Amino acid sequence: MSILYVLIPLGLVLVAFGAWAFFWAVGSGQFDDLDTPGWSVLVDEEQPKDATKRPEETGT
């Protein structure tokens, strides 16, 4: 029964830390744009320039 004197304050400290972390994340803009990261997976990246061409083929 005496363990409750340790576990209850420890639980309250952990809840307070979690609430602080959540409000910090909201305040710093972590949840501002929830859609773009999911859609960025579907966007094709630009093709890399062909580095194997010789300078006379590139027109320079």
N, CA, C and O atoms as CSV, one atom per row, in Angstrom:
chain,resi,resn,atom,element,x,y,z
A,1,MET,N,N,0.819,-1.190,0.000
A,1,MET,CA,C,0.000,0.000,0.000
A,1,MET,C,C,0.865,1.258,0.000
A,1,MET,O,O,0.451,2.288,-0.533
A,2,SER,N,N,2.040,1.191,0.579
A,2,SER,CA,C,2.896,2.375,0.624
A,2,SER,C,C,3.497,2.696,-0.750
A,2,SER,O,O,3.975,3.809,-0.972
A,3,ILE,N,N,3.475,1.733,-1.664
A,3,ILE,CA,C,3.986,1.986,-3.016
A,3,ILE,C,C,3.121,3.015,-3.740
A,3,ILE,O,O,3.591,3.685,-4.659
A,4,LEU,N,N,1.859,3.144,-3.329
A,4,LEU,CA,C,0.988,4.143,-3.938
A,4,LEU,C,C,1.487,5.563,-3.680
A,4,LEU,O,O,1.237,6.460,-4.484
A,5,TYR,N,N,2.181,5.773,-2.582
A,5,TYR,CA,C,2.734,7.093,-2.286
A,5,TYR,C,C,3.849,7.460,-3.268
A,5,TYR,O,O,4.197,8.632,-3.409
A,6,VAL,N,N,4.396,6.472,-3.933
A,6,VAL,CA,C,5.426,6.716,-4.940
A,6,VAL,C,C,4.819,6.734,-6.341
A,6,VAL,O,O,5.154,7.593,-7.157
A,7,LEU,N,N,3.923,5.782,-6.615
A,7,LEU,CA,C,3.393,5.641,-7.964
A,7,LEU,C,C,2.440,6.767,-8.364
A,7,LEU,O,O,2.444,7.186,-9.522
A,8,ILE,N,N,1.633,7.259,-7.443
A,8,ILE,CA,C,0.692,8.328,-7.794
A,8,ILE,C,C,1.435,9.617,-8.158
A,8,ILE,O,O,1.135,10.192,-9.204
A,9,PRO,N,N,2.378,10.097,-7.362
A,9,PRO,CA,C,3.123,11.293,-7.799
A,9,PRO,C,C,3.931,11.062,-9.080
A,9,PRO,O,O,4.036,11.950,-9.926
A,10,LEU,N,N,4.497,9.864,-9.211
A,10,LEU,CA,C,5.244,9.552,-10.422
A,10,LEU,C,C,4.320,9.581,-11.638
A,10,LEU,O,O,4.700,10.102,-12.687
A,11,GLY,N,N,3.128,9.035,-11.513
A,11,GLY,CA,C,2.156,9.079,-12.600
A,11,GLY,C,C,1.743,10.498,-12.936
A,11,GLY,O,O,1.598,10.843,-14.109
A,12,LEU,N,N,1.552,11.321,-11.923
A,12,LEU,CA,C,1.182,12.715,-12.164
A,12,LEU,C,C,2.306,13.476,-12.861
A,12,LEU,O,O,2.050,14.315,-13.724
A,13,VAL,N,N,3.541,13.185,-12.488
A,13,VAL,CA,C,4.681,13.831,-13.149
A,13,VAL,C,C,4.752,13.414,-14.614
A,13,VAL,O,O,5.005,14.249,-15.482
A,14,LEU,N,N,4.532,12.138,-14.897
A,14,LEU,CA,C,4.561,11.666,-16.281
A,14,LEU,C,C,3.432,12.268,-17.113
A,14,LEU,O,O,3.643,12.613,-18.275
A,15,VAL,N,N,2.245,12.398,-16.538
A,15,VAL,CA,C,1.121,13.024,-17.244
A,15,VAL,C,C,1.427,14.493,-17.503
A,15,VAL,O,O,1.151,14.999,-18.591
A,16,ALA,N,N,1.992,15.183,-16.517
A,16,ALA,CA,C,2.346,16.587,-16.691
A,16,ALA,C,C,3.398,16.744,-17.784
A,16,ALA,O,O,3.313,17.668,-18.593
A,17,PHE,N,N,4.383,15.859,-17.819
A,17,PHE,CA,C,5.407,15.907,-18.862
A,17,PHE,C,C,4.795,15.662,-20.236
A,17,PHE,O,O,5.132,16.357,-21.195
A,18,GLY,N,N,3.906,14.689,-20.341
A,18,GLY,CA,C,3.236,14.408,-21.613
A,18,GLY,C,C,2.398,15.586,-22.079
A,18,GLY,O,O,2.412,15.921,-23.264
A,19,ALA,N,N,1.666,16.222,-21.167
A,19,ALA,CA,C,0.867,17.393,-21.527
A,19,ALA,C,C,1.759,18.539,-21.975
A,19,ALA,O,O,1.444,19.225,-22.947
A,20,TRP,N,N,2.887,18.759,-21.266
A,20,TRP,CA,C,3.827,19.801,-21.671
A,20,TRP,C,C,4.381,19.514,-23.063
A,20,TRP,O,O,4.468,20.426,-23.885
A,21,ALA,N,N,4.758,18.267,-23.343
A,21,ALA,CA,C,5.315,17.905,-24.646
A,21,ALA,C,C,4.284,18.115,-25.752
A,21,ALA,O,O,4.631,18.574,-26.840
A,22,PHE,N,N,3.025,17.787,-25.485
A,22,PHE,CA,C,1.974,17.982,-26.479
A,22,PHE,C,C,1.781,19.460,-26.778
A,22,PHE,O,O,1.734,19.854,-27.943
A,23,PHE,N,N,1.670,20.279,-25.744
A,23,PHE,CA,C,1.453,21.705,-25.971
A,23,PHE,C,C,2.679,22.369,-26.585
A,23,PHE,O,O,2.535,23.331,-27.341
A,24,TRP,N,N,3.863,21.890,-26.287
A,24,TRP,CA,C,5.060,22.393,-26.929
A,24,TRP,C,C,5.035,22.071,-28.423
A,24,TRP,O,O,5.364,22.926,-29.245
A,25,ALA,N,N,4.647,20.842,-28.781
A,25,ALA,CA,C,4.583,20.432,-30.179
A,25,ALA,C,C,3.543,21.257,-30.941
A,25,ALA,O,O,3.785,21.664,-32.077
A,26,VAL,N,N,2.399,21.503,-30.327
A,26,VAL,CA,C,1.373,22.315,-30.977
A,26,VAL,C,C,1.870,23.742,-31.142
A,26,VAL,O,O,1.655,24.350,-32.191
A,27,GLY,N,N,2.523,24.279,-30.139
A,27,GLY,CA,C,3.020,25.644,-30.203
A,27,GLY,C,C,4.144,25.841,-31.199
A,27,GLY,O,O,4.300,26.932,-31.748
A,28,SER,N,N,4.927,24.807,-31.441
A,28,SER,CA,C,6.051,24.938,-32.370
A,28,SER,C,C,5.673,24.586,-33.806
A,28,SER,O,O,6.528,24.597,-34.691
A,29,GLY,N,N,4.393,24.273,-34.043
A,29,GLY,CA,C,3.930,24.059,-35.414
A,29,GLY,C,C,4.061,22.641,-35.924
A,29,GLY,O,O,4.043,22.433,-37.137
A,30,GLN,N,N,4.190,21.671,-35.064
A,30,GLN,CA,C,4.340,20.286,-35.510
A,30,GLN,C,C,3.081,19.749,-36.189
A,30,GLN,O,O,3.168,18.829,-37.001
A,31,PHE,N,N,1.922,20.304,-35.872
A,31,PHE,CA,C,0.663,19.793,-36.405
A,31,PHE,C,C,0.025,20.764,-37.391
A,31,PHE,O,O,-1.168,20.646,-37.671
A,32,ASP,N,N,0.781,21.720,-37.927
A,32,ASP,CA,C,0.224,22.701,-38.846
A,32,ASP,C,C,-0.163,22.087,-40.189
A,32,ASP,O,O,-1.223,22.414,-40.725
A,33,ASP,N,N,0.653,21.222,-40.735
A,33,ASP,CA,C,0.398,20.651,-42.058
A,33,ASP,C,C,0.464,19.137,-41.954
A,33,ASP,O,O,1.544,18.546,-41.956
A,34,LEU,N,N,-0.701,18.522,-41.864
A,34,LEU,CA,C,-0.744,17.070,-41.706
A,34,LEU,C,C,-0.908,16.337,-43.034
A,34,LEU,O,O,-0.690,15.127,-43.095
A,35,ASP,N,N,-1.290,17.050,-44.109
A,35,ASP,CA,C,-1.579,16.384,-45.378
A,35,ASP,C,C,-0.373,16.281,-46.305
A,35,ASP,O,O,-0.199,15.264,-46.976
A,36,THR,N,N,0.452,17.305,-46.353
A,36,THR,CA,C,1.549,17.345,-47.325
A,36,THR,C,C,2.556,16.204,-47.156
A,36,THR,O,O,2.957,15.635,-48.171
A,37,PRO,N,N,2.992,15.830,-45.954
A,37,PRO,CA,C,3.956,14.729,-45.864
A,37,PRO,C,C,3.424,13.411,-46.439
A,37,PRO,O,O,4.191,12.629,-47.000
A,38,GLY,N,N,2.141,13.166,-46.307
A,38,GLY,CA,C,1.575,11.944,-46.877
A,38,GLY,C,C,1.537,11.975,-48.393
A,38,GLY,O,O,1.771,10.953,-49.038
A,39,TRP,N,N,1.244,13.140,-48.976
A,39,TRP,CA,C,1.185,13.266,-50.428
A,39,TRP,C,C,2.565,13.329,-51.054
A,39,TRP,O,O,2.718,13.007,-52.233
A,40,SER,N,N,3.568,13.733,-50.298
A,40,SER,CA,C,4.902,13.873,-50.882
A,40,SER,C,C,5.488,12.525,-51.309
A,40,SER,O,O,6.413,12.480,-52.120
A,41,VAL,N,N,4.965,11.452,-50.778
A,41,VAL,CA,C,5.432,10.121,-51.172
A,41,VAL,C,C,5.032,9.823,-52.614
A,41,VAL,O,O,5.738,9.099,-53.316
A,42,LEU,N,N,3.914,10.374,-53.055
A,42,LEU,CA,C,3.399,10.075,-54.382
A,42,LEU,C,C,3.972,10.965,-55.473
A,42,LEU,O,O,3.785,10.676,-56.655
A,43,VAL,N,N,4.663,12.035,-55.111
A,43,VAL,CA,C,5.199,12.975,-56.085
A,43,VAL,C,C,6.513,12.441,-56.631
A,43,VAL,O,O,7.400,12.038,-55.879
A,44,ASP,N,N,6.620,12.445,-57.964
A,44,ASP,CA,C,7.865,12.011,-58.595
A,44,ASP,C,C,8.932,13.071,-58.419
A,44,ASP,O,O,8.654,14.268,-58.496
A,45,GLU,N,N,10.146,12.629,-58.183
A,45,GLU,CA,C,11.269,13.545,-58.083
A,45,GLU,C,C,11.764,13.873,-59.480
A,45,GLU,O,O,11.529,13.124,-60.428
A,46,GLU,N,N,12.448,14.996,-59.598
A,46,GLU,CA,C,13.028,15.353,-60.883
A,46,GLU,C,C,14.097,14.346,-61.262
A,46,GLU,O,O,14.787,13.794,-60.405
A,47,GLN,N,N,14.223,14.116,-62.577
A,47,GLN,CA,C,15.240,13.198,-63.047
A,47,GLN,C,C,16.612,13.842,-62.881
A,47,GLN,O,O,16.777,15.017,-63.207
A,48,PRO,N,N,17.587,13.108,-62.388
A,48,PRO,CA,C,18.934,13.685,-62.250
A,48,PRO,C,C,19.550,13.941,-63.624
A,48,PRO,O,O,19.267,13.238,-64.594
A,49,LYS,N,N,20.396,14.961,-63.676
A,49,LYS,CA,C,21.082,15.254,-64.934
A,49,LYS,C,C,22.034,14.122,-65.257
A,49,LYS,O,O,22.659,13.546,-64.367
A,50,ASP,N,N,22.137,13.812,-66.523
A,50,ASP,CA,C,22.988,12.710,-66.957
A,50,ASP,C,C,24.451,13.145,-66.900
A,50,ASP,O,O,24.903,13.928,-67.736
A,51,ALA,N,N,25.178,12.644,-65.929
A,51,ALA,CA,C,26.572,13.028,-65.728
A,51,ALA,C,C,27.514,12.235,-66.624
A,51,ALA,O,O,28.718,12.490,-66.632
A,52,THR,N,N,26.980,11.275,-67.381
A,52,THR,CA,C,27.860,10.441,-68.203
A,52,THR,C,C,28.102,11.041,-69.587
A,52,THR,O,O,28.934,10.528,-70.335
A,53,LYS,N,N,27.390,12.124,-69.947
A,53,LYS,CA,C,27.591,12.728,-71.262
A,53,LYS,C,C,28.938,13.442,-71.309
A,53,LYS,O,O,29.404,14.008,-70.320
A,54,ARG,N,N,29.538,13.397,-72.477
A,54,ARG,CA,C,30.791,14.094,-72.684
A,54,ARG,C,C,30.501,15.564,-72.936
A,54,ARG,O,O,29.421,15.900,-73.422
A,55,PRO,N,N,31.442,16.453,-72.615
A,55,PRO,CA,C,31.195,17.883,-72.796
A,55,PRO,C,C,30.808,18.278,-74.219
A,55,PRO,O,O,30.016,19.204,-74.391
A,56,GLU,N,N,31.345,17.602,-75.254
A,56,GLU,CA,C,31.005,17.969,-76.634
A,56,GLU,C,C,29.559,17.595,-76.973
A,56,GLU,O,O,28.978,18.162,-77.898
A,57,GLU,N,N,28.971,16.641,-76.232
A,57,GLU,CA,C,27.578,16.257,-76.480
A,57,GLU,C,C,26.601,17.205,-75.822
A,57,GLU,O,O,25.451,17.298,-76.251
A,58,THR,N,N,27.024,17.902,-74.806
A,58,THR,CA,C,26.118,18.788,-74.065
A,58,THR,C,C,26.021,20.163,-74.725
A,58,THR,O,O,25.156,20.956,-74.351
A,59,GLY,N,N,26.872,20.463,-75.681
A,59,GLY,CA,C,26.826,21.747,-76.358
A,59,GLY,C,C,27.652,22.824,-75.676
A,59,GLY,O,O,27.505,24.002,-76.002
A,60,THR,N,N,28.503,22.461,-74.754
A,60,THR,CA,C,29.340,23.468,-74.093
A,60,THR,C,C,30.744,23.419,-74.618
A,60,THR,O,O,31.595,24.193,-74.180
